[in-house]
């Protein structure tokens, strides 16, 4: 296959796939606190966050995310979506990563989505 054939195949494949991003966060602009807010219910009972790449990473900038600072606390953050969504005529895909580097007696990570 020559370069023109490969390019045509990629363009044909890309034209079949369309998607819309409602929220994306890389934590590399320093403005995450203006997007992500602590819910108003009991904010003083929640643990604190910071941006970190963690203890182990392949690329420090790409691996940035939110790190929990306090042991044995609840954590909660909220961020608005760009617009309301529906999955009436397609699939909704939600992706997030959690890297637990400390010893956990109990705990977990989850996401809630409210359209």
N, C-alpha and C positions, 0 to 999 in steps of 0.2 A: 504494500500500500504506500502510495506517495503522500506527501504533506497535504496536498489539495484534497485527496480522498478522506484523510483523517479529519481535516477541518470540516468538511461537508458532513461527515458522520457525527461529529460533536455538535454542530449547529442543528442538525436534524433531531438529535436526542434532546438538546436544550429546548427546542421549540415544543416538545411534548410535555415538558415539565414546567409548571408554573407554581409559584408559591407567594405567600404574603407573610411578612414578618410583623408581628404585633408588638413584640418586645425583644430587644437584644441588648445585652450588657457585657462589656469587656473589662470594666473597672480600670481602664487605663487613662481616663481623662481627669481624674480627681474630683469629678462632679457627682459622684454616686449619691451623696447625701441629699442632693437636690431632687433626685429621682426616687430613691428608696426612703420610705418614711416608716417610723415606728408607729404601730397602731395606737390610737388614743386611749384604749382601755388598759389601765395599769402599766403605763410605760416605765415606771420606776421599779417594777418587779422583773423587768426583762434584762438579759445580759447585753453587754456592749459588743460592737463589731469593729473590725478594721480591715483594710485591704491588705492582702498578703499573697505571696506565691506559695506559702507553706514551707515545710522543712525540705521537701524533695520535689524537684521539678526538672523538666527538660529545657524549657524556655521560660525564664523568669517573667517576662512581660505577658506572654500568652497564657501563662498559668495563674494569673491574678484572679482572685475571687475574694469573697468575704470570709473572714476568719472570726470565730467566736472567741471572746477573750476571757470569759468567766466560767469556771467549772460549776456544775450543778445549778444551772439557770435555764429558764425558758427563753427562747428567742423568737422574734417575729418581725418581719418587714413586709411592706406592701409597696407596690409600684403600679402605676396606671398603665393600661394597654393603650396603644395609639388610637384604637377605635374598637367598637363592639365587634364581636365575631360570631359566626355561626358555622357549624359543620354540616349544615343541611345538604349541600351538594358536594361534599368532599370530606376528607379526613383532617382532623386537627392533630398536629404533632407537637408535643411539649417535651422539651429536653432540658435537663439540668444535671449538674455533676455535684457530688458530695465527696470530699476526701476527709476521712476521719483519721487524724494523726495522734490523737490522745487515746488513752485507755478509757473505754466507756463501760460503765456498769449497766446502764440501760440508756436508751435514747434512740433517736432516729431522725431522718430528714424527710420532709414531704412538702408538697406544693398544693395550694388550693387555687383554683382558677374560677373567678366569678365573671361571667360575661356581662 
